[in-house]
């Protein structure tokens, strides 16, 4: 079973892989649905307050899809900064960002503010990535945040994730390619079956490669090759830790395509050489693969900055002020909503009712006389 066949069995491929068109359509649908719900909720609230302001409700200026994406992207950056502050490993940080991005495919910031969801996504990722930290210690690192603030959105988050917590990252593939290239540079590489090249011939070919951009001299020894490979590896690693997370790359490309694109962006001649070692000389690297990698490279180049400038901050402030006026009033207090759900699952003596019993209770038809304020008729 090849690595590609294994990946195609994962939930990431089956549930979270899209084309650019389907991704855009999904976000437009989520945005329009949220806008309708915001206006309905505002109408209900104003009706409850006995204010007839139907016209003003219909004129509520809701966020656009582009504004939503900018806001979510900003809180993805905040999640990365907080993960770095907590000294969490890269996989925890990357998983938290993907949880946020996946959540906002089916939910809008107008319904659930990213500021509320970000701590929950990061804490959930510490659990799914087996990097233990107690809730008490996690909350201690967050200013003006309680344990309930972190836990309350967790069920909403897991629901939106469809209870699929596995995220396949490209870093593992990058490390494999890095070790392959180091082996080639020292002449200890074992070519794949069917290859006509030897380890020594591949080493010689690597020494003849043109230098990467901004480098003047070719490598003249295995030590020079090692240095070149390490530099390219470091640059690709940084791209995967930033650009790959802040774009839609995870939704559009496989982990292998991601790390190869990042490596090609770091050192194109070296990446092309590596690809050629994996395909027979008679057929060469498929043109479709090359074009896919180039489109991915272009996407990575369009990544927003991990340090927004003054113009970006000004735009984000404007969006946040606009959001203040078009948030769903029924979803503001997630802690209160979570407590209300818990109360539904308790008996009179305070004991917790299991979920199966609770569902059964909701599905059971109400008694015929339940509408009578004095209860059912007493039989004679």
C-alpha positions in Angstrom: 0.0 0.0 0.0 1.6 3.3 -1.1 1.7 6.5 1.0 -0.9 8.0 -1.3 -3.3 5.1 -0.9 -3.0 5.4 2.9 -3.7 9.1 2.7 -6.9 8.5 0.7 -8.3 6.5 3.6 -8.0 9.4 6.0 -10.8 11.7 7.2 -8.7 14.7 6.0 -8.9 13.5 2.4 -12.5 12.3 2.6 -14.1 15.1 4.5 -11.7 18.1 4.4 -10.4 18.2 0.8 -11.9 20.6 -1.7 -11.4 22.3 -5.0 -11.1 26.1 -4.9 -14.7 26.4 -6.4 -16.4 24.2 -3.8 -14.5 25.9 -1.0 -15.7 29.3 -2.2 -19.2 28.1 -2.7 -19.3 26.6 0.8 -18.1 29.9 2.4 -20.7 31.9 0.5 -23.4 29.5 1.7 -22.2 29.7 5.3 -22.1 33.5 5.2 -25.6 34.0 3.7 -27.1 31.5 6.1 -25.5 33.2 9.1 -26.8 36.6 7.8 -30.3 35.4 7.7 -30.1 33.9 11.2 -28.6 37.1 12.6 -31.5 39.2 11.2 -34.1 36.6 12.5 -32.5 36.7 15.9 -32.4 40.5 16.0 -36.1 40.6 14.9 -37.0 38.2 17.7 -35.1 40.2 20.3 -36.7 43.5 19.2 -40.1 41.8 19.1 -39.6 40.7 22.7 -38.6 44.2 23.7 -41.8 45.4 21.9 -39.9 47.5 19.4 -41.2 47.5 15.8 -38.0 48.0 13.8 -38.4 45.5 11.0 -37.0 47.9 8.4 -33.8 48.6 10.4 -33.3 44.8 11.0 -33.5 44.1 7.3 -30.9 46.8 6.7 -28.3 45.3 9.1 -24.9 45.4 7.4 -23.5 41.9 7.8 -19.9 40.8 7.2 -18.9 39.7 3.7 -17.1 36.4 3.0 -13.8 38.3 2.5 -14.2 40.2 5.8 -14.9 36.9 7.6 -11.8 35.3 6.2 -9.6 38.3 7.2 -10.9 38.1 10.8 -10.5 34.3 11.0 -7.0 34.6 9.6 -6.1 37.2 12.2 -7.1 34.8 15.0 -5.2 32.0 13.4 -2.1 34.2 13.8 -3.1 34.9 17.4 -3.4 31.1 18.0 0.1 30.6 16.5 1.5 33.4 18.7 -0.1 32.0 21.9 1.2 28.5 21.0 4.7 29.9 20.7 4.3 31.7 24.0 3.3 28.4 25.6 6.2 26.7 23.9 3.8 24.1 22.3 5.3 21.9 19.5 4.7 22.7 15.8 2.1 19.9 15.4 -0.1 21.3 18.2 0.0 24.8 16.8 -0.7 23.6 13.2 -3.6 21.4 14.4 -5.2 24.3 16.3 -5.1 26.5 13.3 -6.7 23.8 11.1 -9.4 23.3 13.7 -10.2 27.0 13.5 -10.2 27.0 9.7 -12.4 23.9 9.6 -14.8 25.3 12.1 -15.4 28.4 10.1 -16.3 26.5 7.0 -19.7 25.7 8.5 -19.9 28.6 11.0 -19.6 32.3 10.7 -17.9 34.8 13.0 -21.3 36.6 13.1 -22.5 33.5 15.0 -19.4 32.6 17.0 -16.6 35.1 17.5 -13.1 33.7 16.7 -11.9 35.3 19.9 -14.2 32.8 21.8 -13.2 29.8 19.7 -9.5 30.2 19.5 -8.5 29.2 23.1 -10.8 26.2 22.8 -9.3 25.1 19.5 -5.8 25.3 20.9 -6.7 23.4 24.1 -8.4 20.7 22.1 -5.3 20.4 19.9 -3.1 19.8 23.0 -5.3 16.8 23.8 -5.6 15.3 20.3 -1.8 15.7 19.7 -1.0 14.1 23.0 0.7 17.2 24.5 -0.7 17.3 28.0 -1.3 20.5 29.8 -3.9 20.8 32.6 -6.8 23.2 32.0 -5.8 25.1 35.1 -2.3 25.8 33.8 -3.6 26.5 30.3 -6.1 29.1 31.6 -3.4 30.7 33.8 -1.5 31.7 30.6 -4.6 33.5 29.2 -5.5 37.0 30.5 -9.1 37.6 31.5 -10.1 34.0 30.7 -11.8 31.4 32.9 -11.8 27.6 32.6 -15.5 27.8 31.5 -14.6 30.2 28.7 -12.2 27.5 27.3 -14.5 24.5 27.8 -17.9 26.0 26.9 -17.3 26.1 23.0 -15.6 22.7 22.9 -18.7 20.7 22.0 -19.6 23.2 19.3 -16.1 22.9 17.9 -16.1 19.1 17.9 -19.5 19.0 16.2 -18.2 21.3 13.4 -15.2 19.1 13.1 -17.6 16.2 12.6 -15.7 14.5 15.5 -12.7 13.9 13.3 -9.6 15.2 15.0 -6.8 13.7 12.9 -4.8 16.4 10.9 -2.1 15.1 8.5 0.8 17.6 8.4 3.5 17.9 5.7 6.4 18.2 8.1 6.8 14.4 8.3 7.3 14.1 4.6 9.7 17.0 4.6 11.9 15.2 7.1 11.8 12.1 5.0 12.9 14.0 1.9 15.6 15.8 3.9 17.1 12.4 5.0 17.0 11.1 1.4 18.9 14.1 0.2 21.5 13.9 2.9 22.0 10.2 2.0 22.5 11.2 -1.7 25.0 13.9 -0.7 27.2 11.4 1.1 26.8 8.6 -1.5 25.0 6.2 0.8 21.5 6.5 -0.8 19.8 3.4 -2.1 17.9 4.2 -5.4 14.4 2.8 -5.7 13.9 -0.6 -7.6 14.1 -0.2 -11.3 16.3 2.9 -11.2 19.4 2.8 -13.4 21.3 5.3 -11.3 23.8 4.4 -8.6 24.4 6.2 -5.3 27.7 7.6 -6.6 26.2 8.8 -9.9 23.4 10.6 -8.0 26.0 12.2 -5.8 27.9 13.5 -8.8 24.7 14.8 -10.4 23.9 16.7 -7.2 27.3 18.3 -7.2 26.6 19.6 -10.8 23.3 21.2 -9.9 23.0 25.0 -10.5 23.0 26.9 -7.2 19.7 28.2 -5.8 18.6 31.8 -6.2 20.7 34.3 -4.3 23.6 31.8 -4.1 26.7 32.4 -6.2 28.8 29.3 -6.1 28.0 25.6 -6.8 28.7 23.0 -4.1 32.1 21.5 -4.5 32.1 18.8 -1.8 29.7 16.6 0.2 30.1 19.1 3.1 28.9 21.9 0.8 25.9 19.8 -0.3 25.0 19.1 3.3 25.0 22.9 4.0 22.9 23.6 0.9 20.4 20.9 1.9 20.1 22.1 5.5 19.5 25.7 4.3 16.7 24.6 1.9 15.3 22.4 4.7 15.2 25.3 7.1 13.5 27.6 4.6 10.9 25.0 3.7 10.2 24.2 7.3 9.5 27.9 8.0 7.1 28.1 5.0 5.1 25.1 6.3 4.9 26.7 9.8 3.5 30.0 8.4 2.3 30.2 4.8 0.9 26.7 4.6 -1.2 27.4 7.8 -2.5 30.8 6.9 -3.7 29.9 3.4 -6.2 27.3 2.1 -3.3 24.9 1.2 -4.4 22.2 3.6 -7.9 22.1 2.0 -6.5 22.0 -1.6 -3.4 19.9 -1.5 -2.0 16.7 0.0 0.7 16.8 2.6 3.2 15.5 0.0 2.3 18.2 -2.4 2.6 20.8 0.3 6.1 19.9 1.5 7.4 19.5 -2.1 6.0 22.9 -3.0 7.6 24.5 0.1 11.0 22.8 -0.7 10.8 23.9 -4.4 10.1 27.4 -3.2 13.2 27.2 -1.0 15.6 25.6 -3.6 14.0 24.8 -7.0 17.0 23.0 -8.7 17.4 20.7 -5.6 13.7 20.0 -5.5 13.6 19.2 -9.2 16.6 16.9 -8.8 14.9 15.1 -5.9 11.7 14.6 -7.9 13.7 13.1 -10.8 15.2 10.5 -8.5 11.8 9.2 -7.7 10.7 8.7 -11.4 12.2 6.6 -14.1 14.4 8.4 -16.6 12.3 7.2 -19.5 9.1 8.8 -18.3 10.4 11.7 -16.2 8.3 13.8 -13.7 4.7 14.0 -14.8 3.8 17.4 -16.2 0.5 17.4 -14.2 2.5 17.1 -10.9 4.8 19.9 -11.9 1.8 22.2 -12.7 0.1 21.3 -9.4 3.2 22.1 -7.4 3.6 25.4 -9.2 0.0 26.4 -8.4 0.6 25.5 -4.8 3.8 27.6 -4.8 1.8 30.5 -6.1 -0.8 30.1 -3.3 1.9 29.9 -0.6 3.4 33.1 -2.0 0.1 34.9 -1.4 0.0 34.1 2.3 -0.9 36.9 4.7 1.9 38.1 7.0 2.3 36.6 10.4 2.9 40.1 11.6 0.1 42.4 10.3 1.1 45.9 9.5 -0.6 49.2 10.3 -2.9 49.0 7.3 -4.0 45.5 8.1 -4.6 46.3 11.8 -6.7 49.3 10.8 -8.8 47.1 8.4 -9.2 44.4 11.1 -10.4 47.0 13.6 -13.0 48.3 11.1 -14.2 44.7 10.6 -14.4 44.0 14.3 -16.5 47.2 14.8 -18.8 46.1 12.0 -19.1 42.7 13.6 -20.2 44.2 16.9 -23.4 45.5 15.2 -24.2 42.2 13.3 -23.5 39.5 15.8 -26.2 36.9 16.6 -27.5 38.1 20.0 -28.7 34.6 20.9 -25.1 33.2 20.6 -23.1 35.8 22.6 -22.9 34.0 25.9 -21.4 30.6 25.1 -20.8 29.9 28.8 -24.5 30.5 29.6 -25.6 28.4 26.7 -23.3 25.5 27.8 -24.7 25.7 31.4 -28.3 25.6 30.1 -27.5 22.5 28.1 -26.1 20.9 31.2 -29.1 21.7 33.2 -31.3 19.9 30.7 -29.3 16.8 31.5 -29.9 16.8 35.2 -32.6 15.3 37.4 -34.3 17.0 40.3 -31.8 15.6 42.8 -28.8 16.9 40.7 -27.8 13.6 39.2 -26.6 13.6 35.6 -28.9 11.9 33.1 -27.0 10.0 30.4 -27.2 11.2 26.8 -29.3 8.3 25.6 -32.0 9.0 28.2 -32.0 12.7 27.4 -32.5 12.0 23.7 -35.3 9.6 24.5 -37.0 12.2 26.7 -36.9 14.8 23.9 -38.4 12.4 21.4 -41.2 11.1 23.6 -44.6 12.8 22.8 -46.0 15.1 25.4 -49.1 13.8 27.4 -52.4 14.8 25.8 -53.4 16.9 28.8 -50.0 18.5 29.3 -51.4 21.9 28.2 -53.8 22.0 31.1 -52.3 24.2 33.8 -53.9 22.0 36.5 -52.6 18.7 35.0 -54.5 15.7 33.6 -58.1 14.9 34.5 -58.5 12.7 37.7 -60.2 9.5 36.9 -63.3 8.6 39.0 
